[in-house]
Amino acid sequence: MSQFASWVFLAVSLWGAWFTYNAYRPIIRHERLSVLSFVAGWLTSELALHHILFQALFTAVFVWAGALQSLPGVIGMVITIASWLALGYCFTSARGAEQTMEAALREGLRDHGLEQVGGENIGGIEWKEILLPFPLHRGSIERIRDISYWRTRGLNLKLDIYRGWDKPTGCPVLLQIHGGAWVLGTKNEQGVPLMRRMARHGWVCVSVDYSLSPHATFPEHLIDLKKAIAWIREHIAEYGGDPTRIVATGGSAGGHLCALVGLTANDPRYQPGFEDVDTSVIACVPFYGVYDFTNRHSHWPNAGLARLIERQVLKASLDEARDAYEAASPMSRIHADAPPFLIIHGTHDTLVPVAEARQFARMLRAVSREPVVYAEIAGAQHAFELFPSLRTDLVLKGVHHYLDWALVHCAQTRSTGTATADARASA
């Protein structure tokens, strides 16, 4: 029995060690394996301590069964301990996200009044916020579910609102756009840590559904989101929000759509029947977004993303519909009047290459009059902030700091614009 337990323990140890190795060296080149690598690496890198705990429990069972009484078990134990040490470093290295966010904000906002922000400092960390990722007062957040904002193509699209139970008024609004490769996902499971955090700090957060492919063909996804902004303009004051202060955010496909929301403000092509509605936002915060459907810089390591876009999202090849691909690419929509951007991407993203985010940030900085902040999070996988973790908490503190700045910047911009208009009127 002990000999059998020894070999099984060695096999289990190797399996666990592969998860740890994959967190550091994810598979990128192979289309299908990259998806498997994403799932395994995402759960391991963000839940490193949980992995150590589970492995410790299994190890205790094998030790009890006599697995260490023969050489394979001893080898397995050495591998397991090495894996635990690597997982421990994976957890502690996530602390670097704090310095990354702070450095990115200081660099990107150096000439735009960062020192005037009155929100919390992103330096330091309170462990109670890590151990208790839910609001410290559980009843402080109210979620209003399933408000219909738009019926289109046989779909009744809905949104949820997160706000404080004290029902504040005049609050800035955060529009959360979910990801899911444009073909899946809902308003229910993404962006929740950020929305709960901001709702606790006086924001009204709106999480929206939109039409998904293959039922929808781009730009129908974007049109739905413009309609959501139109709904916010008309109705959000009823829920305590300020319709003139809207920030867009989202991850993956939601990051792509978030960027397009910011870069196509008030474009009548994407506002059929509501062309006169102001669909601008005061800032954009895309997480690990797709910024170029044409892959003009050859950043994509495999054909998976191109095949998805061709078959499901645009339903045409690049050669057949280059104009549509360009129109759907944030890199092609860059202009001087773009709103401020905070672009966030992980270095270990296996689904959307970090090189594309770097390129988009460089191109946007070269043209936009507004500041562009780029934060590259070491060790982070795709979708890293979907659930609370040490890295999530530190990155979201930085996002919070940025949103504080965006409100100040918006007020200053409007004040300057009003003063300029008054001066012109009196001249």
C-alpha positions in Angstrom: 0.0 0.0 0.0 2.8 2.5 0.9 4.6 1.8 -2.4 1.4 2.5 -4.4 0.8 5.7 -2.3 4.4 6.7 -2.9 4.0 6.6 -6.7 0.6 8.3 -6.7 2.0 11.0 -4.5 4.8 11.6 -6.9 2.3 11.9 -9.8 0.1 14.3 -7.8 3.2 16.3 -6.9 4.2 16.6 -10.5 0.7 17.7 -11.4 0.7 20.4 -8.8 4.1 21.5 -9.8 2.9 22.0 -13.4 0.3 24.4 -12.1 3.0 26.4 -10.4 5.3 26.3 -13.4 2.5 27.4 -15.7 1.8 30.4 -13.4 5.4 31.6 -14.2 5.7 30.2 -17.8 2.2 30.1 -19.4 1.6 28.6 -22.8 1.0 31.2 -25.5 1.8 29.9 -28.9 -0.7 27.0 -29.1 -4.3 28.1 -29.6 -6.1 25.5 -27.5 -3.4 24.9 -24.9 -3.2 28.7 -24.3 -6.8 28.6 -23.1 -6.0 25.7 -20.7 -2.9 27.6 -19.6 -5.0 30.7 -18.9 -7.5 28.9 -16.7 -4.8 27.0 -14.8 -2.5 30.0 -14.5 -5.3 32.5 -13.6 -6.5 30.4 -10.7 -3.0 29.6 -9.5 -1.4 33.0 -9.6 -4.4 34.8 -8.0 -5.1 32.0 -5.4 -1.6 30.9 -4.6 -2.2 30.5 -0.9 -5.3 28.4 -1.6 -3.2 26.1 -3.7 -0.7 25.7 -0.9 -3.5 24.9 1.5 -5.1 22.3 -0.7 -1.8 20.7 -1.6 -0.9 20.6 2.1 -4.1 18.7 2.9 -3.5 16.2 0.1 0.1 15.8 1.2 -0.9 15.1 4.8 -3.2 12.3 3.5 -0.3 10.7 1.5 2.1 11.0 4.4 -0.5 9.2 6.6 -0.7 6.5 4.0 3.0 6.0 4.1 4.0 7.7 0.8 7.3 8.8 2.3 8.5 5.3 3.0 10.0 4.8 -0.5 12.0 6.9 -2.9 9.2 8.1 -5.3 7.4 9.6 -2.3 10.5 11.4 -1.0 11.0 12.8 -4.5 7.4 13.9 -4.6 7.8 15.6 -1.2 10.9 17.6 -2.5 8.9 18.6 -5.6 6.0 19.6 -3.5 8.1 21.8 -1.1 9.7 23.5 -4.1 6.3 24.1 -5.6 5.1 25.6 -2.3 8.1 28.0 -2.1 7.4 29.1 -5.7 3.7 29.6 -4.9 4.7 31.6 -1.8 6.9 33.9 -3.9 4.0 34.2 -6.5 1.8 35.5 -3.7 4.3 37.9 -2.2 5.5 39.2 -5.6 1.9 40.3 -6.2 2.7 43.2 -3.8 4.6 44.7 -6.7 1.3 45.7 -8.2 1.2 48.6 -5.7 4.4 50.1 -6.9 3.5 49.5 -10.5 0.2 51.4 -10.3 1.8 54.2 -8.3 4.6 54.6 -10.8 2.3 54.5 -13.8 0.0 57.1 -12.3 2.9 59.4 -11.4 4.4 59.1 -14.9 1.1 59.4 -16.8 -0.3 62.2 -14.7 2.9 64.1 -13.9 1.8 67.2 -15.7 -1.9 66.9 -15.0 -2.4 67.7 -11.3 -1.9 64.3 -9.6 -0.9 66.0 -6.4 -4.3 67.7 -6.2 -6.2 64.4 -5.8 -7.9 64.2 -2.5 -8.7 60.5 -2.4 -6.9 57.7 -0.4 -3.2 57.2 -0.9 -2.4 54.0 -2.8 0.7 53.5 -0.7 0.4 51.0 2.2 -2.0 48.2 2.7 -4.5 47.1 5.4 -4.6 43.3 5.7 -8.2 43.4 6.8 -9.1 44.5 3.3 -7.4 41.5 1.9 -8.8 39.0 4.3 -12.3 40.6 4.1 -12.8 41.6 0.4 -16.5 42.2 0.9 -17.6 45.6 2.3 -16.7 46.0 6.0 -20.3 46.9 6.5 -22.1 44.2 4.6 -25.3 46.2 4.3 -23.6 49.2 2.9 -24.1 48.3 -0.8 -27.4 48.1 -2.6 -27.7 46.3 -5.9 -30.8 47.1 -8.0 -31.1 44.3 -10.5 -32.5 43.8 -14.0 -33.5 47.3 -15.1 -34.5 47.2 -18.8 -32.7 49.9 -20.8 -33.1 48.8 -24.4 -35.0 46.3 -26.5 -33.4 45.4 -29.8 -33.3 42.5 -32.2 -35.6 40.5 -30.0 -33.5 41.0 -26.9 -34.5 42.8 -23.7 -31.2 44.2 -22.5 -30.9 44.9 -18.8 -28.5 46.6 -16.3 -27.8 46.5 -12.6 -27.0 49.4 -10.4 -24.7 49.3 -7.4 -24.9 52.2 -4.9 -24.7 52.9 -1.2 -27.7 52.1 1.0 -27.8 55.7 2.1 -29.0 56.6 -1.5 -26.6 59.4 -2.2 -27.2 62.0 -4.9 -25.0 63.7 -7.4 -22.6 60.7 -7.5 -20.1 60.1 -10.4 -21.1 57.1 -12.5 -18.9 54.0 -13.4 -20.1 52.1 -16.5 -18.9 48.4 -16.3 -18.8 46.5 -19.6 -18.3 42.7 -19.2 -16.0 40.6 -21.3 -16.4 37.1 -22.6 -14.9 37.2 -26.2 -18.0 39.1 -27.4 -19.9 35.7 -27.3 -20.6 35.0 -23.7 -20.7 36.6 -20.2 -23.3 38.7 -18.4 -23.5 41.8 -16.2 -23.5 39.5 -13.1 -20.0 38.2 -12.8 -17.4 40.7 -13.9 -16.0 43.9 -12.4 -17.7 43.2 -9.1 -14.7 44.0 -6.8 -14.2 47.3 -8.5 -17.9 48.2 -8.5 -18.3 47.3 -4.8 -15.3 49.3 -3.9 -16.4 52.4 -5.8 -20.0 52.1 -4.5 -18.6 52.2 -1.0 -16.8 55.4 -1.8 -19.7 57.4 -3.2 -20.0 56.2 -6.9 -23.1 54.8 -8.6 -21.9 51.8 -10.7 -23.9 50.5 -13.7 -23.2 47.0 -15.0 -24.8 46.3 -18.4 -25.6 43.5 -20.7 -25.3 43.9 -24.4 -26.0 41.8 -27.5 -23.6 38.9 -28.0 -22.3 37.2 -31.1 -23.1 35.3 -33.1 -26.6 36.7 -32.7 -25.0 40.2 -33.0 -22.5 41.4 -35.5 -20.2 44.3 -34.7 -21.0 47.2 -34.3 -24.3 46.1 -32.7 -22.4 45.5 -29.4 -21.2 49.1 -29.4 -24.6 50.5 -30.4 -26.1 48.8 -27.4 -23.5 50.3 -25.1 -24.2 53.8 -26.5 -27.9 53.2 -25.8 -26.9 52.3 -22.2 -25.1 55.6 -21.9 -28.2 57.3 -23.3 -30.3 55.6 -20.6 -27.8 56.8 -18.0 -28.0 60.4 -19.2 -31.8 60.3 -18.9 -32.4 58.2 -15.8 -29.3 57.8 -13.6 -30.2 60.9 -11.5 -33.2 58.9 -10.3 -30.7 56.5 -8.7 -28.4 59.2 -7.3 -26.0 59.4 -10.2 -24.6 62.5 -12.0 -25.3 62.0 -15.7 -22.5 64.4 -16.7 -19.7 62.4 -15.0 -19.5 59.0 -16.5 -16.3 56.8 -16.6 -16.3 53.6 -18.7 -14.4 50.4 -17.7 -14.4 46.8 -18.8 -12.1 43.8 -19.3 -11.1 41.8 -22.3 -13.9 42.2 -24.9 -15.3 44.7 -22.4 -11.9 46.5 -22.5 -12.1 46.6 -26.3 -15.6 48.0 -26.2 -14.7 50.4 -23.4 -11.9 51.9 -25.5 -14.3 52.2 -28.5 -16.9 53.9 -26.3 -14.3 56.5 -25.4 -12.9 56.9 -28.9 -16.3 57.1 -30.8 -18.1 59.5 -28.6 -21.1 61.1 -30.3 -20.4 59.3 -33.6 -23.8 59.2 -35.3 -23.0 55.9 -37.1 -23.2 54.1 -33.7 -26.3 56.0 -32.5 -29.1 55.2 -34.9 -32.2 57.0 -33.8 -30.5 58.8 -30.9 -27.8 60.8 -32.8 -28.3 63.9 -30.6 -27.6 62.2 -27.3 -24.2 62.9 -25.7 -22.4 59.6 -25.4 -19.1 60.9 -24.2 -17.3 59.8 -21.1 -14.8 61.7 -18.9 -12.3 58.8 -18.8 -11.8 55.1 -19.8 -10.2 52.3 -17.8 -9.9 49.2 -20.1 -8.4 46.0 -18.5 -6.5 43.6 -20.8 -8.5 44.7 -23.9 -8.2 43.8 -27.6 -7.1 47.0 -29.4 -6.5 45.9 -33.0 -8.7 43.5 -34.9 -6.3 43.7 -38.0 -3.3 42.5 -36.0 -1.2 45.0 -38.0 1.8 44.6 -35.7 1.6 40.8 -35.7 1.4 40.6 -31.9 -1.1 37.7 -31.8 0.8 34.5 -31.0 -1.7 32.1 -32.6 -4.8 32.2 -34.9 -7.4 31.8 -32.2 -8.4 35.4 -31.8 -8.5 36.0 -35.6 -10.7 33.0 -36.1 -13.1 34.1 -33.4 -13.4 37.6 -34.9 -13.9 36.3 -38.4 -16.4 33.6 -37.6 -18.4 35.1 -34.7 -17.9 38.8 -34.3 -17.6 40.3 -37.8 -18.6 37.3 -39.8 -16.2 38.1 -42.6 -12.5 37.8 -43.2 -10.0 40.7 -43.0 -9.6 40.6 -46.8 -13.4 40.7 -47.3 -14.1 43.5 -44.9 -11.0 45.5 -44.0 -13.0 48.7 -43.4 -15.1 46.8 -40.8 -12.0 45.5 -39.1 -10.5 49.0 -39.0 -13.7 50.5 -37.6 -13.7 47.8 -34.9 -10.1 48.5 -33.9 -9.4 51.1 -31.2 -5.9 51.6 -32.7 -7.6 52.9 -35.9 -9.9 55.2 -34.0 -7.3 57.2 -32.1 -7.7 61.0 -32.2 -6.5 64.1 -30.4 -9.8 64.6 -28.5 -9.8 61.1 -26.9 -10.7 61.1 -23.2 -8.1 60.3 -20.5 -7.2 56.6 -20.5 -5.9 54.2 -17.8 -4.8 51.1 -19.7 -4.1 48.0 -17.5 -2.6 44.7 -18.8 -0.9 41.7 -17.3 2.5 40.5 -18.4 1.4 36.8 -18.3 -1.8 37.2 -20.4 -2.1 34.2 -22.6 -5.3 35.3 -24.4 -4.5 38.9 -25.4 -0.8 39.7 -25.8 0.5 42.5 -23.5 2.5 43.8 -26.5 -0.7 45.0 -28.1 -1.6 47.0 -25.0 1.8 48.6 -25.0 1.5 49.5 -28.7 -2.0 51.0 -28.1 -0.8 53.1 -25.2 2.2 54.4 -27.3 0.0 55.3 -30.2 -2.6 57.0 -28.0 0.0 59.0 -26.1 1.4 60.3 -29.4 -1.9 61.8 -30.5 -4.2 62.4 -27.6 -4.3 65.8 -25.8 -5.3 64.1 -22.6 -3.1 62.0 -20.4 -2.6 58.3 -21.1 -1.6 56.1 -18.1 -0.3 52.6 -18.9 0.1 50.0 -16.1 1.7 46.7 -16.9 1.1 44.3 -14.0 3.9 41.8 -13.5 2.8 38.2 -13.3 -0.9 38.9 -13.9 -3.0 36.7 -16.2 -6.0 37.6 -18.2 -9.0 38.4 -16.1 -6.9 38.6 -13.0 -9.2 41.0 -11.1 -12.4 39.0 -11.5 -12.3 38.0 -7.8 -10.6 39.5 -4.7 -6.9 38.7 -4.3 -3.9 40.6 -3.1 -3.0 41.7 -6.6 -6.6 42.7 -7.3 -6.8 44.8 -4.2 -3.6 46.7 -4.9 -4.5 47.3 -8.6 -8.0 48.5 -7.7 -6.6 50.9 -5.2 -4.6 52.4 -8.0 -7.7 52.6 -10.2 -9.6 54.3 -7.3 -6.8 56.8 -7.1 -7.1 57.4 -10.9 -10.8 57.8 -10.7 -10.4 60.4 -8.0 -8.0 62.3 -10.3 -10.5 62.0 -13.2 -13.2 63.8 -11.2 -10.8 66.6 -10.4 -9.5 66.8 -13.9 -13.1 66.9 -15.3 -14.1 69.7 -12.9 -10.9 71.7 -13.9 -11.5 71.1 -17.6 -15.1 72.3 -17.3 -14.0 75.4 -15.3 -11.4 76.3 -17.9 -13.9 75.8 -20.7 -16.5 78.0 -19.0 -13.9 80.7 -18.3 -12.8 80.6 -22.0 -16.3 80.8 -23.2 -17.1 83.7 -20.9 -13.9 85.5 -22.1 -14.9 85.0 -25.7 -18.4 86.3 -25.1 -17.1 89.5 -23.4 -14.5 90.2 -26.1 
